[in-house]
């Protein structure tokens, strides 16, 4: 492979990792927001 092909592969890999990271953060925040009422209820039951 040439140097240009290696650079292109690195850019593609970095882009894929960045997109997956952003989507992972979005999924985590969405899951917490959806589960928030249940988490609040369980927390209230545990500490009161």
SENU-554180 format. One line per field, with one value per atom (N, C-alpha, C): x, y, z; atom name; residue number from 1. Coordinates in pm, 1 decimal. Layout:
% residues N
u	c(X;...) .
v	c(Y;...) .
w	c(Z;...) .
site	c(CA;...) .
pos	c(NUM;...) .
//
This chain:
% residues 48
u	c(83.6;0.0;88.0;33.9;108.4;81.9;158.8;142.4;6.0;-40.4;-171.1;-283.1;-272.0;-374.2;-373.1;-255.6;-246.4;-308.4;-281.4;-339.5;-491.1;-540.8;-685.2;-748.4;-685.4;-738.1;-739.1;-635.2;-632.5;-742.7;-766.7;-873.6;-1009.0;-1031.1;-1157.8;-1177.1;-1070.8;-1080.4;-1108.1;-1041.0;-1062.9;-1204.8;-1254.0;-1389.7;-1491.4;-1469.9;-1561.0;-1560.9;-1444.6;-1434.8;-1503.5;-1484.3;-1547.2;-1699.5;-1750.9;-1896.1;-1953.5;-1885.2;-1933.0;-1929.3;-1828.7;-1822.3;-1937.0;-1965.8;-2077.2;-2209.5;-2228.8;-2352.8;-2362.5;-2250.7;-2251.1;-2290.1;-2237.2;-2274.8;-2423.5;-2471.7;-2613.7;-2699.9;-2659.7;-2735.6;-2736.4;-2622.8;-2615.9;-2705.7;-2699.7;-2782.9;-2930.1;-2964.2;-3103.4;-3152.2;-3070.8;-3110.5;-3132.4;-3045.7;-3062.1;-3188.5;-3213.3;-3333.0;-3461.4;-3459.4;-3577.9;-3600.7;-3494.0;-3506.0;-3511.4;-3505.8;-3496.8;-3610.1;-3737.1;-3842.2;-3822.1;-3782.8;-3760.5;-3639.7;-3533.1;-3415.3;-3447.2;-3524.9;-3562.9;-3649.2;-3740.3;-3825.4;-3743.3;-3653.4;-3570.9;-3478.6;-3423.2;-3338.1;-3415.5;-3537.8;-3620.9;-3654.1;-3680.6;-3710.9;-3588.4;-3471.2;-3350.1;-3309.6;-3326.2;-3274.3;-3379.4;-3505.9;-3609.9;-3678.2) .
v	c(-118.5;0.0;124.9;226.8;351.0;432.9;535.7;623.3;691.2;731.4;796.7;702.2;576.0;478.6;457.9;455.9;441.2;560.6;678.8;799.5;795.6;756.0;748.3;646.9;533.3;432.9;484.8;558.8;616.4;718.4;798.8;898.7;830.4;726.1;652.6;589.5;530.8;468.1;572.9;685.9;791.9;846.2;863.9;913.3;813.9;686.4;583.9;581.2;589.5;590.1;713.3;828.2;951.2;942.1;892.6;879.8;781.2;669.2;570.9;626.8;706.3;769.5;865.7;948.7;1044.2;969.9;866.9;789.1;715.7;670.9;604.8;699.5;820.8;920.5;953.2;970.1;996.8;882.9;759.7;644.0;638.8;669.3;667.5;774.8;896.2;1005.3;973.7;919.9;884.0;776.9;677.4;570.5;624.3;713.5;771.2;855.7;936.3;1020.9;938.3;829.6;744.2;671.5;627.2;550.5;639.2;771.9;860.5;842.7;832.2;813.5;687.5;579.0;455.2;468.9;532.9;552.2;641.8;747.0;836.1;762.1;679.9;603.8;506.0;433.6;338.4;408.9;522.7;599.0;649.5;693.6;741.2;626.3;508.8;392.3;348.3;360.1;313.7;408.3;539.0;635.1;689.6;649.9;696.9;582.2) .
w	c(0.0;0.0;0.0;-55.2;-59.1;66.6;82.4;198.3;195.8;78.3;66.8;110.6;74.4;113.2;264.0;323.9;469.0;540.5;489.5;550.5;537.3;421.3;398.9;493.2;513.6;606.0;748.8;788.7;923.1;942.6;840.4;849.2;859.8;781.1;788.1;925.5;979.6;1111.4;1218.5;1212.0;1310.4;1301.6;1180.7;1160.8;1217.2;1191.6;1242.2;1394.3;1454.7;1600.3;1658.1;1594.7;1644.1;1635.7;1524.2;1507.9;1609.1;1628.3;1725.4;1867.0;1897.9;2029.5;2051.5;1952.1;1964.6;1979.1;1898.6;1908.4;2042.4;2094.2;2224.6;2336.1;2331.8;2432.7;2420.9;2297.7;2276.1;2330.2;2306.0;2354.5;2506.4;2569.3;2715.6;2775.3;2721.0;2772.6;2750.9;2636.1;2609.2;2706.0;2731.7;2823.6;2963.9;3009.0;3142.9;3149.8;3047.1;3047.9;3041.9;2966.8;2958.6;3090.6;3154.9;3278.6;3402.8;3386.0;3501.9;3602.9;3562.3;3663.3;3747.1;3683.6;3758.2;3849.9;3801.6;3886.5;4005.5;3983.0;4092.8;4194.7;4147.6;4238.0;4322.1;4257.0;4330.7;4428.5;4389.1;4479.6;4599.7;4578.8;4689.9;4783.8;4728.7;4812.6;4894.0;4835.9;4904.5;5016.3;4997.0;5092.5;5186.8;5171.0;5264.1;5331.2) .
site	c(N;CA;C;N;CA;C;N;CA;C;N;CA;C;N;CA;C;N;CA;C;N;CA;C;N;CA;C;N;CA;C;N;CA;C;N;CA;C;N;CA;C;N;CA;C;N;CA;C;N;CA;C;N;CA;C;N;CA;C;N;CA;C;N;CA;C;N;CA;C;N;CA;C;N;CA;C;N;CA;C;N;CA;C;N;CA;C;N;CA;C;N;CA;C;N;CA;C;N;CA;C;N;CA;C;N;CA;C;N;CA;C;N;CA;C;N;CA;C;N;CA;C;N;CA;C;N;CA;C;N;CA;C;N;CA;C;N;CA;C;N;CA;C;N;CA;C;N;CA;C;N;CA;C;N;CA;C;N;CA;C;N;CA;C;N;CA;C) .
pos	c(1;1;1;2;2;2;3;3;3;4;4;4;5;5;5;6;6;6;7;7;7;8;8;8;9;9;9;10;10;10;11;11;11;12;12;12;13;13;13;14;14;14;15;15;15;16;16;16;17;17;17;18;18;18;19;19;19;20;20;20;21;21;21;22;22;22;23;23;23;24;24;24;25;25;25;26;26;26;27;27;27;28;28;28;29;29;29;30;30;30;31;31;31;32;32;32;33;33;33;34;34;34;35;35;35;36;36;36;37;37;37;38;38;38;39;39;39;40;40;40;41;41;41;42;42;42;43;43;43;44;44;44;45;45;45;46;46;46;47;47;47;48;48;48) .
//
